[in-house]
Amino acid sequence: MHMTRTNYPGIEAYMLSCMSDSAHDQEHVYRVLNYALDIARHESGVNLELLVISCLLHDIGRAEQFADPGIDHAICGGDKAYEWLASNSYATEFADQVRRCIVTHRFRSSNPPQSLEAKILFDADKLEACGVIGIARTLQYKTHVVEPLYTLSEIGEITEDYPSFLYEYNFKLANMYDKFYTKRGTELAQKRKAAARHFYEALRDEVIECYSIKEIP
């Protein structure tokens, strides 16, 4: 979804200049925005300008995190969004609201979202980790950071240890369906749960079957 309202193209252009990896590309941002707008239609009192801008800018700190894994992309992105908005005629109070939405959108965080808009952004972003699209994006990310589908034990058995896709599924993807803040977000997530589980189980079973073949002709 490409925004057409007068004040959005500049924000969109800034977002596009910050996106550099396939798992967190512009289409990920647009899907998050569309999910957020869907969820917002089921809530009352949503500040749509705050929500839209927060969605557009929520991952602009990704490049910094890839360059230095010690950097939290949510905190970095929130700071970048604040600075950009404040320097482009947005009120500092509004820029800070956007910053707080972005800072709290991560799944693995001790800093949960507080405002309604922040909760909607959180849910919309987490929908991108659900279902088969969540599987696809996780595999994209694992390729980017050069991590395997699975790991092997010392005796050659399949494990689901870190780092691997199988580990990521069990540690994160399988456990997020009851972590949503909105009713609509929960509904959309639950619709995707079975498909993701089926993919994971099929992949694991095929790999185990392959490694069960011991004889060399």
N, C-alpha and C positions, 0 to 999 in steps of 0.2 A: 504494500500500500504506500503510494507516494503522496505525501501531503501537498495540498494546493493552496491552503490558506496563506495569506500574505507573509506572516512572520515565521513560517515553518521552513521554507526552502533554505535559508541560511543555516538553520540548525541541522537540517538534513545534510547539507553540504559538509558541515563540520564533522558530523558523525561519519560520513563516508570517507573522509580524509584520515580517520583514525582506525578503520577496520582493515585487518591484515591477515586473518586466518579463516580457513573455510568453515570451521565449526561455529565461529562467531562472526559471520559475515553480515552484509546488509540485509539479506533475506531472513536471517535469524531475527534481526531487529524488527523487520516489518511483520513477521509472524507474531512476535511478542506483542507488538502494538495492536495487531488485530485481535489477539486473545484478550488483551487488556480492555479494548473497547467492547468486546462481547461481555466480559465480566461486569464492566461498568454499567451496561444496560440493565443489569439485575440488582444494582445498588442505587441508593439515593444519596444525594449530596456530594457527588464526585466532582472535583475540580478537574475538568477535562483538559484544560491547558497544562496544568501541572502534570497530569498523568501522561499526556502525549509527549511532552518534552522529556520527561523522565524516562519513558520507554525508548525514545529515539537515542538518548545519550547514555543508556545504562551500561554499555560495554565499551565505552571509549578508553578505558584504562587497560584493555587487554594487551596491547603491544608492550606496555611497560612491564606487565607481569611476566610475559614471555621472555623479555630481555633479562629480567631479574625475578626469579620465582619467590623471592622474599617480599616482593611488593604485592599487596592485596589490590586486585584490579577494581574492586568496588570502592575502596577508599580513594585510590588514585583517580578513578573515573568521576567520583563525586566532587573531588577537588577541581578537576579539569572542567567539569560542567559549571561549577560555581564561578570559576574565573572567566570562562567564556561568556556566560550569561551576564555577569556583572560588568564585563567590558563591552557588552553589546546592548546597553540601555535597559536591561532588566533590573528591577528593584532587587537590592541585596537580600531582602527577606524572602522574595520568591526564589531567587537563586539558591538560597540556603535550604528551602523546602525541597527543591529538586535534588540538591546534594544529599539530603537525608534519605530521600527515596532510593537513590542509587547506592548509597553506602550500605543500606540494609537489604539489598536484594539477593545476597548470596545465600545458598542453602546451608553451607557449613560456616555458621557464624553465631557468635554469642551476642550479636547485636540485632535482635529481631525488628521487623518493621512495626511502626507505631501508627502512622496515619493511614486512612483508608486508601489513599492513592499508593502509598508504599506497599500495602498489603496486596493490592491489585497487581502492581508491578511484580512483586515476589511471585504471586501465583501464576501470572502470565509467563514469566521466565521459566518457572519450574515445569510448566506444561511442555516446554521444549525439551525436557529431559524424560518425558513420559512416552509410552507407546513406542512404535517402531521408529518414529522420527527421533526420539531420544536415543534409541539404539544406534541409528545411523550417525547422529552427531557425536556420540561418544566414540564410535569407531574412527570418525574423522579426527577427533582430538587425539586419540591414542596414536594414530599415524603421525600426527604433527609432532608429538613429543617422543616418538619412537618407543612405544611400549607395546608388548605382545598381546595376542588374544588370550593366551593362557600361559601358565608356567608349569615346569616339570619338577617333581621331587628328585632326590638323589638316586632313587631306584627307578626313575622313568615313569612315574605315575602322574596323571593330570592333577594339578592343584588349582585352587582359586586364590592363590596368594597374590599379594602386591608385588610388582605392579602388573596388572593385566586387565583386560576387558572383563573377564569373569569375576575378578575381584571387585571391579568398579560397579558391576551390576548388583552384586550382593551387598556391597557396602553402602551404595548410594541409590541406584535406580530402583531397586526393589522395595526400598524403605521410605519412599517419599509420598506415597499416595494418600497417606493420612496426615500430611504435614501442611495442607493448604489452609488459608485463612478465610476464603470465601466459599459460599455454598456452590456457586457456579463453577469456580475453579475445581472444587472437589468432584463435581459431576463430570466435567470434561476429562479429568485425570482418570477417574474410574473406568470410563469408556475405553481407555487405551491400555489398561493394565494387563488384560489377558493376552493381547497380541505381543507385548514385550516379553511376558513370561514364556510364551510359546517359542519365540525366537531364541531366547537364552537357553531353554531346555533342549531345543533341536540342535543348536550349535554345540553345546556341551556333550550331548549324546553322540553326535557324529565324530567329534574329536576322540572321545573315549573309545568308540568302536574302532577308529583308525589305529589307535595305540594298542588295542587288544590283539592285533594281528602280529604274532610273534615269529612265525616260521618264514624262513627265506627259501623260496623255491630252488 
